[in-house]
Amino acid sequence: MKLICEETISPNEDDAASEADLVFYTIKVYQGQENQIVVCSESNSAFFEPLQQEMAYDREITEDDIDIQWTTIMGNPEPTEEDQLAIAHVSVLEDGTSIGEWKISFVNQGIEWIEAGLQ
């Protein structure tokens, strides 16, 4: 696998009390020998389990073919202390048009825990 693109953000960088409290979300996009595209997501947050998603493709891609947009859990592109970045929208582009998209929530596990506690 060849790493095509990697992006890491820290949604609480401005609000963390210490470095130990910093949360990181990472998206890595790889391409395999048969041009399949693999999107991996990872975090040091207890609310997230690493994910790997794949898509068959018929040509090589470059970093310019990958678009990653971050939004808050409420869908806002601009975070606040109460509404931090938590969703990555990853697109593979061909001639500027999306040919594959993934929406990755870095807080799904936390939401599931809250829902389980309410039942």
N, C-alpha and C positions, 0 to 999 in steps of 0.2 A: 504494500500500500504506500502510495505517495501522498504526503501531507500537502494539500492545496491551499488551505486557509485555516487560520486559528485566530480566535478572538476571545478575550477574557475581560469580564467586567466585574466590578465590586459594587453591588447596589447600595451597600451601607458604608462606603468608604468615608463619607463626610460625617457620618453619625456614630461610628463605632467608638466605644470607650477605649479600646486597646487594639493592638494588632491581632491579638488572639481572637478577637470578636469579629474580624473581617470575614465576610462571606465572598466567595468567588464563584462565578458561573463561567463555564468555558464551552465553546462550540469549536469542534474540529471537523473539517471536511477533507476527506481522503478520496483518492481515485485508485482503483485496483487495476490489475493487469488487463482485464477484459473491459475496462472503462466504466465499471460500475462505480457509482458514487455512494460513499458511506459518510453519514453525518453522525458524529459522536458528541454527546453532551455529558458534562460532568460538573460536579460542584463539591465543595467541602461542607455544604449544608446538610444537616440531619433530615431535612425535608425533601431531599432529592436522591433518587437512585439513578445511577448512570444509565443512559440510553444509547442504543445504536440503531440507526435506521438506514436502509439501503434502497437504491434505485438503479435499475439497469439503464445504461446509456450507450451511445454508439460512437462517441468521439471524446478526445481529450478536452479537459477544461483547464482554465487558469484561475487565479485568484479574482480576476476581473469578472468572471462568470458567476461569482458567488455574492449574494447580497444578504447581509444580516442586519435586521432592524430589531431594536429592543423596545419593549413597551412595559408599562406597569401592569399589574394584575387587572386594573380597571381599563386598560387599553390606551393609556396616555403615553405619548412619546417623551414627555417631560416629567421626571420623577419628583416627588416631594418626600419629606420625612415619613409621612403617613402612607404614601402610595409609591413604593419603590419599584425599580425595574425588576421584572420577574418572568417575562415571556420573551423568547427569541423567535423571530420569524425568519426562517432561513429559506432562501430561494436560489435555485440554479437557473441562470439566465442563458438564453440563446438569442443572439442579436437583440438584446434588450428586453426580450419577452420571457416571462417565467415559464419553465417547462417542468418544474418540480418544486414543491413547497412543503415545509414542515413547520408546525407551530409547537414549540417546546416550552412547557411550563415548568419552571424550576421550583414551584411551590405546591405541586399536586399532592405530594405525600402529606404536607402540613394540612391541606384542606381535607384530605381523607381522615386524618386524625381528629380534626375538629368535628367533622360529620359523624364519626363513630362515637365521639363523646356526647353528642346531642341526642343520640338514639337511646 
